Amino acid sequence: MKLTFMFSFSLIALSSINSGCSLKNKFDNVIRPSFNSIEKKLTEQKTISISCGREDIQKYKDEGWNIVNIEESSIPCTWKTKKANSNCNINKDKGCRITVPDKMGKRINYLIEKEVNLEKLK
């Protein structure tokens, strides 16, 4: 009985080792990802503010930036001097002058982003 148990145990151990080697060979043939081939990219974001149509967003688009969000607000583009009240003389009394908006325009805030390859930064 003892001899049969030892023989069975040896046979099982030997078959396990043998099949383990064949499994190892099968796993060696599996394609593994290489960490060297992974592209390292970073998404960079900027906020660009353009007031009263003085600039253009096109130069950023040409550089590869993508527009993510646009917010518009109304702002004064030019200012003018006016009398504080109808009884004052602007030439004699400087305290009588007030500055008020002349022409209104828009301020557009662009949230832009683009992907930057980290390998190019090195």
C-alpha positions as CSV (number, residue, x, y, z in Angstrom):
1,M,0.0,0.0,0.0
2,K,2.8,2.3,0.9
3,L,4.6,1.6,-2.3
4,T,1.5,2.2,-4.4
5,F,0.9,5.6,-2.6
6,M,4.5,6.6,-3.3
7,F,4.3,5.6,-6.9
8,S,1.0,7.5,-7.4
9,F,2.3,10.6,-5.7
10,S,5.5,10.4,-7.9
11,L,3.4,10.0,-11.0
12,I,1.2,13.0,-10.1
13,A,4.1,15.2,-9.3
14,L,6.0,14.2,-12.5
15,S,2.9,14.9,-14.7
16,S,2.3,18.3,-12.9
17,I,5.9,19.3,-13.6
18,N,5.7,18.2,-17.2
19,S,2.4,20.0,-17.9
20,G,3.6,23.1,-16.0
21,C,6.5,23.4,-18.4
22,S,4.2,23.1,-21.4
23,L,1.9,25.8,-19.9
24,K,4.9,28.0,-19.4
25,N,5.9,27.6,-23.0
26,K,2.3,28.5,-24.1
27,F,2.4,31.7,-21.9
28,D,5.8,32.7,-23.3
29,N,4.2,32.8,-26.8
30,V,1.4,35.1,-25.6
31,I,2.0,38.7,-26.8
32,R,2.8,40.9,-23.8
33,P,2.4,44.7,-23.9
34,S,5.6,46.6,-23.9
35,F,5.7,49.6,-21.7
36,N,8.3,51.2,-24.0
37,S,5.7,51.4,-26.8
38,I,3.1,53.3,-24.8
39,E,2.7,56.9,-25.9
40,K,3.0,59.3,-23.0
41,K,0.7,62.2,-23.7
42,L,-0.6,65.1,-21.6
43,T,-3.6,67.3,-22.2
44,E,-2.8,70.9,-21.7
45,Q,-5.5,73.5,-21.2
46,K,-5.5,77.3,-21.5
47,T,-8.1,80.1,-21.2
48,I,-7.9,82.7,-23.9
49,S,-9.8,86.0,-23.5
50,I,-10.6,88.1,-26.6
51,S,-12.2,91.5,-26.0
52,C,-14.0,93.7,-28.5
53,G,-12.8,91.7,-31.5
54,R,-9.2,92.8,-31.1
55,E,-7.7,89.4,-31.6
56,D,-8.6,86.1,-33.4
57,I,-8.7,82.6,-32.1
58,Q,-7.6,81.2,-35.5
59,K,-3.9,81.3,-34.6
60,Y,-4.5,78.9,-31.8
61,K,-6.6,76.6,-34.0
62,D,-3.7,76.6,-36.5
63,E,-1.3,75.4,-33.7
64,G,-3.6,72.4,-33.0
65,W,-5.7,73.7,-30.1
66,N,-9.3,72.6,-29.8
67,I,-12.1,74.7,-28.4
68,V,-13.7,73.0,-25.4
69,N,-16.0,75.8,-24.1
70,I,-17.0,79.4,-25.0
71,E,-18.3,82.0,-22.6
72,E,-19.4,85.5,-23.8
73,S,-20.0,88.6,-21.7
74,S,-20.8,92.2,-22.6
75,I,-18.1,94.8,-21.7
76,P,-17.3,98.5,-22.6
77,C,-14.8,98.7,-25.5
78,T,-14.4,102.5,-25.5
79,W,-15.0,105.2,-22.9
80,K,-16.0,108.9,-23.1
81,T,-16.0,111.9,-20.8
82,K,-19.4,113.4,-19.9
83,K,-20.8,116.1,-17.6
84,A,-21.8,114.8,-14.2
85,N,-24.9,117.1,-14.3
86,S,-26.3,119.7,-16.7
87,N,-25.1,122.7,-14.5
88,C,-21.4,122.0,-14.5
89,N,-18.7,123.3,-16.9
90,I,-16.2,120.6,-17.8
91,N,-13.5,123.2,-18.8
92,K,-13.6,125.0,-15.5
93,D,-14.5,122.2,-13.0
94,K,-12.5,119.0,-13.4
95,G,-14.6,117.3,-10.7
96,C,-17.6,117.7,-12.9
97,R,-16.2,115.1,-15.4
98,I,-17.3,111.5,-15.3
99,T,-16.1,108.7,-17.5
100,V,-18.9,106.5,-19.0
101,P,-18.9,103.6,-21.5
102,D,-19.1,104.8,-25.1
103,K,-19.3,101.6,-27.2
104,M,-20.2,98.2,-25.8
105,G,-18.7,95.0,-27.2
106,K,-18.2,91.4,-26.3
107,R,-15.5,89.6,-24.3
108,I,-15.2,85.9,-25.4
109,N,-13.4,83.5,-23.1
110,Y,-12.3,80.3,-24.8
111,L,-11.3,77.2,-22.9
112,I,-8.9,75.4,-25.3
113,E,-6.9,72.2,-25.0
114,K,-4.4,70.2,-27.0
115,E,-2.5,66.9,-26.4
116,V,1.2,67.3,-25.9
117,N,3.5,64.3,-26.5
118,L,5.8,64.0,-23.4
119,E,8.6,62.4,-25.4
120,K,8.9,65.7,-27.4
121,L,9.3,67.7,-24.2
122,K,12.5,65.9,-23.2
